[in-house]
Amino acid sequence: MLSEMQVRPPDNDTVSPEQLRQVMGYVPTSVAVVSAMTRRGPVGLTVGTFVSASLDPPLIGFLPARTSTTWPLIVPVGSFCVSVLGADNEQLSRQFATSGGKKFEGVPWYTSPHGSPVIEGCLASFDCAFERCYPAGDHWFVLGRVLDLDVRESGHPLVFCHGGYERLASAPAIPSGG
Ligand SMILES: Cc1cc2nc3c(=O)[nH]c(=O)nc-3n(C[C@H](O)[C@H](O)[C@H](O)COP(=O)(O)O)c2cc1C
């Protein structure tokens, strides 16, 4: 059955990174901050690759790039939080997507039950223990075991599509720069 689903043999040379990036731009993603508490304080990075991986056991996943300078700081901590950003959190996404920047400067956060920093005002948060990490080309595929979770009573997710921030049609518009 599985082999029937593979319609073409894999061919590594036919799709360029630029093509893949351009076409993947049509696929909307959520926007989340993966963060952990290191000895030097909280660290984090913006990801658009957050997925639900398994319900039982409860596993989530995301893909940090091999070039990420923050991910290697999170690995030895062994636990992290995924804060899913809301439609009003665009500026936070930009701040945590700036490599080398002072990611947590001016950002209100609190400590999760399992010791990771959670972005205050995020839409949903997943308090995780590091489960596994698989090589995935120029990224890593990371699995986290969900130990605790939380969600805001109301709100809409921030969406990334076509290389820019979008909101669901039902979400109130945020003035640009907000
Ligand atoms: C909407 C959005 C989604 C992103 N998704 C990812 C992702 O899934 N994985 C990743 O490694 N970087 C992703 N990035 C880029 C990182 O946030 C960015 O490279 C960041 O500077 C990494 O910081 P670091 O070097 O401190 O790890 C995304 C950026 C944006 C704006």
The ligand as an SDF file (V2000), in Angstrom:
LIG
                    3D

 31 33  0  0  0  0  0  0  0  0999 V2000
    7.5120   33.3030   10.5500 C   0  0  0  0  0  0  0  0  0  0  0  0
    8.8850   32.7220   10.7430 C   0  0  0  0  0  0  0  0  0  0  0  0
    9.0520   31.3390   10.8320 C   0  0  0  0  0  0  0  0  0  0  0  0
   10.3130   30.7920   11.0400 C   0  0  0  0  0  0  0  0  0  0  0  0
   10.4470   29.4330   11.1520 N   0  0  0  0  0  0  0  0  0  0  0  0
   11.6550   28.8920   11.4370 C   0  0  0  0  0  0  0  0  0  0  0  0
   11.7830   27.4950   11.6730 C   0  0  0  0  0  0  0  0  0  0  0  0
   10.8230   26.7430   11.6480 O   0  0  0  0  0  0  0  0  0  0  0  0
   13.0250   27.0100   11.9470 N   0  0  0  0  0  0  0  0  0  0  0  0
   14.1160   27.8440   12.0070 C   0  0  0  0  0  0  0  0  0  0  0  0
   15.2190   27.3550   12.2620 O   0  0  0  0  0  0  0  0  0  0  0  0
   14.0160   29.1710   11.7870 N   0  0  0  0  0  0  0  0  0  0  0  0
   12.8190   29.7060   11.5100 C   0  0  0  0  0  0  0  0  0  0  0  0
   12.6870   31.0430   11.3140 N   0  0  0  0  0  0  0  0  0  0  0  0
   13.8840   31.8590   11.3220 C   0  0  0  0  0  0  0  0  0  0  0  0
   14.4440   32.0380   12.7170 C   0  0  0  0  0  0  0  0  0  0  0  0
   13.4920   32.5780   13.6140 O   0  0  0  0  0  0  0  0  0  0  0  0
   15.6430   32.9720   12.6120 C   0  0  0  0  0  0  0  0  0  0  0  0
   16.5870   32.3670   11.7580 O   0  0  0  0  0  0  0  0  0  0  0  0
   16.2670   33.2850   13.9180 C   0  0  0  0  0  0  0  0  0  0  0  0
   17.1030   34.3840   13.6740 O   0  0  0  0  0  0  0  0  0  0  0  0
   17.0940   32.1790   14.4870 C   0  0  0  0  0  0  0  0  0  0  0  0
   17.7770   32.7560   15.5600 O   0  0  0  0  0  0  0  0  0  0  0  0
   18.9870   32.0640   16.2430 P   0  0  0  0  0  0  0  0  0  0  0  0
   20.1830   32.1770   15.3340 O   0  0  0  0  0  0  0  0  0  0  0  0
   19.1030   32.8650   17.4830 O   0  0  0  0  0  0  0  0  0  0  0  0
   18.6340   30.6410   16.4670 O   0  0  0  0  0  0  0  0  0  0  0  0
   11.4450   31.6300   11.1170 C   0  0  0  0  0  0  0  0  0  0  0  0
   11.2800   33.0220   11.0260 C   0  0  0  0  0  0  0  0  0  0  0  0
   10.0190   33.5570   10.8470 C   0  0  0  0  0  0  0  0  0  0  0  0
    9.8630   35.0530   10.7710 C   0  0  0  0  0  0  0  0  0  0  0  0
  1  2  1  0
  2  3  1  0
  2 30  2  0
  3  4  2  0
  4  5  1  0
  4 28  1  0
  5  6  2  0
  6  7  1  0
  6 13  1  0
  7  8  2  0
  7  9  1  0
  9 10  1  0
 10 11  2  0
 10 12  1  0
 12 13  2  0
 13 14  1  0
 14 15  1  0
 14 28  1  0
 15 16  1  0
 16 17  1  0
 16 18  1  0
 18 19  1  0
 18 20  1  0
 20 21  1  0
 20 22  1  0
 22 23  1  0
 23 24  1  0
 24 25  2  0
 24 26  1  0
 24 27  1  0
 28 29  2  0
 29 30  1  0
 30 31  1  0
M  END
$$$$
